[in-house]
């Protein structure tokens, strides 16, 4: 039985995220030229742990409201409660959608969404996941 525990501890774990995608995201930073396999593993694993933490805290917030499903509001609550996460993530989360009942009665306050300017030297990661609008499709000729 002790041998089985040792075998499980010595086994290397594979990251759950696609390594190629993580590497592409890391290389979006202009200061990064090469990504070692160790750095790639650490970033992938830390991302997994962070997302697990965020999911657990969001689930706790949903349970407090006696719900089984996690909503955006629960995630915002979880982020607000954890100061280090709140410092960098809260501005990136979308605002919760006002319920239709409030909008119909006119009690909802609508504030225009103002995008905060990015700090100098940073780029939004959203651009990585969207196709460029002016990109021309490539045609492949069959011989």
Secondary structure, 3 states (H helix, E strand, C coil): CHHHHHHHHHCCCCCCCCHHHHHHHHCCCCCCCCCCHHHHHHHHHHHHHHHHHHHHHHHHHHHHCCCCCCCHHHHHHHHHHCHHHHHHHCCCCCCCCCCHHHHHHCCCCCCCCCCCCCCCCCCCCHHHHCCCCCCCCCCCCCC
